[in-house]
Amino acid sequence: MKPAPFEYFAPRTLDEALDLLESEGSEARVIAGGQSLVPMLALRLARPEVLIDLNRIPELSRIRQEGSTIHIGAMTRQAHALASSLVFEQLPLLHYGLQNVGHPPTRARGTLGGSLSHADPAAETPAVMLAYKADMVLKSKQGERIIPADEFTLGTFDTAIEPGEILAEIRVQAKPNEGAALVELSRRKGDFAMASAAARVSLAADGTCAEAHLIVGAVAPVPLRFDAVTDALKGQKFSEAVVREALELMDLELFEFDNEDISLEYRRKIGPVMAERALLQAFKRAEGMQK
Ligand SMILES: Cc1cc2nc3c(=O)[nH]c(=O)nc-3n(C[C@H](O)[C@H](O)[C@H](O)COP(=O)(O)OP(=O)(O)OC[C@H]3O[C@@H](n4cnc5c(N)ncnc54)[C@H](O)[C@@H]3O)c2cc1C
């Protein structure tokens, strides 16, 4: 099938894009890497009358550090962020998360902002940003709104982005001295996950857990944070037994997805396994930092 007809604009600045978004109203949609939107257009699952292409706006695709904050432009390609030494050193969880997003050709076009705005429940980037407690910077003709990650993803393909707004930037606090891991189970490498787990671990000087974060994705409309598990790990030396005991506190009632091909029962089995692997891998990497 071919897309329904649409009018196409390619603004050169964010201001121009916001003007267009306001003047074209609810029939307009922005396009970033097109990796999700183009198939939706082709299948006529989306039929915008106007497409506003963000690809020619350089100010939206920079990664820079200001003090302890990393600013990531929404149009930063996933491949660019994955190859970025700044991201690898300062935001290791984002690096490991992006390794699991699609394939080299989809990452070459797909953007970080597009992935977050699309809000596929199985996408890795919303889980990563939740683990980092990142801030999403939304711009419109009315000004700027800063939305914390835990208020940004609202449900399946649903975010806090209001009509007239563009996700312009993601702001994340640098975390250079911690271990991180994103582990997932998918049918083939690059496929969307059946369950994923993102973990961040930082250690005290004596090797015990100073702080940890655990997010499980692809099991509910939004990624799930499990603070009870990570609180139980604080002050402990990591071992398989310690992590397994803490994971007993994972509230599996929060898992929701139950499809014909992947049952809720199966997700409740693999979710904790992914979480255990992610926590132990993050811990090993954190230990490596101390050596
Ligand atoms: C074969 C294949 C495999 C894939 N596997 C994975 C995977 O394993 N994990 C994963 O996470 N993703 C996967 N994806 C999806 C991919 O990561 C997409 O890049 C991503 O979902 C959308 O990013 P995009 O830049 O292409 O956005 P687009 O497709 O251009 O846009 C997606 C949606 O977001 C909106 N949007 C885009 N940018 C903005 C913005 N700045 N502000 C407001 N709204 C915006 C658009 O209007 C549209 O509704 C896969 C895609 C393909 C084709």
The ligand as an SDF file (V2000), in Angstrom:
LIG
                    3D

 53 58  0  0  0  0  0  0  0  0999 V2000
   13.1620   -3.4140   11.4670 C   0  0  0  0  0  0  0  0  0  0  0  0
   13.0200   -2.4950   12.6540 C   0  0  0  0  0  0  0  0  0  0  0  0
   13.4040   -2.9690   13.9040 C   0  0  0  0  0  0  0  0  0  0  0  0
   13.2780   -2.1460   15.0270 C   0  0  0  0  0  0  0  0  0  0  0  0
   13.6610   -2.6190   16.2420 N   0  0  0  0  0  0  0  0  0  0  0  0
   13.5780   -1.8190   17.3330 C   0  0  0  0  0  0  0  0  0  0  0  0
   13.9910   -2.2680   18.6180 C   0  0  0  0  0  0  0  0  0  0  0  0
   14.4420   -3.3940   18.7950 O   0  0  0  0  0  0  0  0  0  0  0  0
   13.8650   -1.4140   19.6520 N   0  0  0  0  0  0  0  0  0  0  0  0
   13.3780   -0.1380   19.4980 C   0  0  0  0  0  0  0  0  0  0  0  0
   13.2970    0.5930   20.4700 O   0  0  0  0  0  0  0  0  0  0  0  0
   12.9790    0.3120   18.3060 N   0  0  0  0  0  0  0  0  0  0  0  0
   13.0700   -0.4890   17.2240 C   0  0  0  0  0  0  0  0  0  0  0  0
   12.6540   -0.0160   16.0010 N   0  0  0  0  0  0  0  0  0  0  0  0
   12.0680    1.3440   15.9200 C   0  0  0  0  0  0  0  0  0  0  0  0
   13.1680    2.3850   15.7140 C   0  0  0  0  0  0  0  0  0  0  0  0
   13.9580    2.4810   16.8790 O   0  0  0  0  0  0  0  0  0  0  0  0
   12.6330    3.7840   15.3810 C   0  0  0  0  0  0  0  0  0  0  0  0
   13.7370    4.5280   15.0690 O   0  0  0  0  0  0  0  0  0  0  0  0
   11.8780    4.5430   16.4610 C   0  0  0  0  0  0  0  0  0  0  0  0
   10.7980    3.8500   16.9620 O   0  0  0  0  0  0  0  0  0  0  0  0
   11.3110    5.8410   15.9080 C   0  0  0  0  0  0  0  0  0  0  0  0
   12.3100    6.7690   15.6830 O   0  0  0  0  0  0  0  0  0  0  0  0
   12.3430    7.6180   14.3670 P   0  0  0  0  0  0  0  0  0  0  0  0
   13.3750    8.6660   14.5660 O   0  0  0  0  0  0  0  0  0  0  0  0
   12.4940    6.7290   13.1930 O   0  0  0  0  0  0  0  0  0  0  0  0
   10.9090    8.3340   14.4160 O   0  0  0  0  0  0  0  0  0  0  0  0
    9.7440    8.4440   13.3280 P   0  0  0  0  0  0  0  0  0  0  0  0
    9.4110    7.1020   12.7960 O   0  0  0  0  0  0  0  0  0  0  0  0
   10.0770    9.5030   12.3440 O   0  0  0  0  0  0  0  0  0  0  0  0
    8.5610    8.9910   14.2620 O   0  0  0  0  0  0  0  0  0  0  0  0
    7.9370    8.1560   15.2050 C   0  0  0  0  0  0  0  0  0  0  0  0
    6.8320    8.9440   15.9270 C   0  0  0  0  0  0  0  0  0  0  0  0
    7.3940    9.9050   16.8040 O   0  0  0  0  0  0  0  0  0  0  0  0
    6.9830   11.2290   16.4510 C   0  0  0  0  0  0  0  0  0  0  0  0
    8.1750   12.0620   16.6450 N   0  0  0  0  0  0  0  0  0  0  0  0
    9.4090   11.8080   16.1400 C   0  0  0  0  0  0  0  0  0  0  0  0
   10.2850   12.7260   16.5850 N   0  0  0  0  0  0  0  0  0  0  0  0
    9.5890   13.5760   17.3730 C   0  0  0  0  0  0  0  0  0  0  0  0
    9.9590   14.7290   18.1280 C   0  0  0  0  0  0  0  0  0  0  0  0
   11.2250   15.1800   18.1830 N   0  0  0  0  0  0  0  0  0  0  0  0
    8.9950   15.3720   18.8370 N   0  0  0  0  0  0  0  0  0  0  0  0
    7.7080   14.9220   18.8000 C   0  0  0  0  0  0  0  0  0  0  0  0
    7.3040   13.8180   18.1200 N   0  0  0  0  0  0  0  0  0  0  0  0
    8.2470   13.1630   17.4180 C   0  0  0  0  0  0  0  0  0  0  0  0
    6.5020   11.1340   15.0200 C   0  0  0  0  0  0  0  0  0  0  0  0
    5.5170   12.1180   14.7310 O   0  0  0  0  0  0  0  0  0  0  0  0
    5.9210    9.7310   14.9950 C   0  0  0  0  0  0  0  0  0  0  0  0
    4.6260    9.7380   15.5400 O   0  0  0  0  0  0  0  0  0  0  0  0
   12.7630   -0.8200   14.8790 C   0  0  0  0  0  0  0  0  0  0  0  0
   12.3990   -0.3380   13.6140 C   0  0  0  0  0  0  0  0  0  0  0  0
   12.5140   -1.1640   12.5110 C   0  0  0  0  0  0  0  0  0  0  0  0
   12.1130   -0.6290   11.1670 C   0  0  0  0  0  0  0  0  0  0  0  0
  1  2  1  0
  2  3  1  0
  2 52  2  0
  3  4  2  0
  4  5  1  0
  4 50  1  0
  5  6  2  0
  6  7  1  0
  6 13  1  0
  7  8  2  0
  7  9  1  0
  9 10  1  0
 10 11  2  0
 10 12  1  0
 12 13  2  0
 13 14  1  0
 14 15  1  0
 14 50  1  0
 15 16  1  0
 16 17  1  0
 16 18  1  0
 18 19  1  0
 18 20  1  0
 20 21  1  0
 20 22  1  0
 22 23  1  0
 23 24  1  0
 24 25  2  0
 24 26  1  0
 24 27  1  0
 27 28  1  0
 28 29  2  0
 28 30  1  0
 28 31  1  0
 31 32  1  0
 32 33  1  0
 33 34  1  0
 33 48  1  0
 34 35  1  0
 35 36  1  0
 35 46  1  0
 36 37  1  0
 36 45  1  0
 37 38  2  0
 38 39  1  0
 39 40  1  0
 39 45  2  0
 40 41  1  0
 40 42  2  0
 42 43  1  0
 43 44  2  0
 44 45  1  0
 46 47  1  0
 46 48  1  0
 48 49  1  0
 50 51  2  0
 51 52  1  0
 52 53  1  0
M  END
$$$$
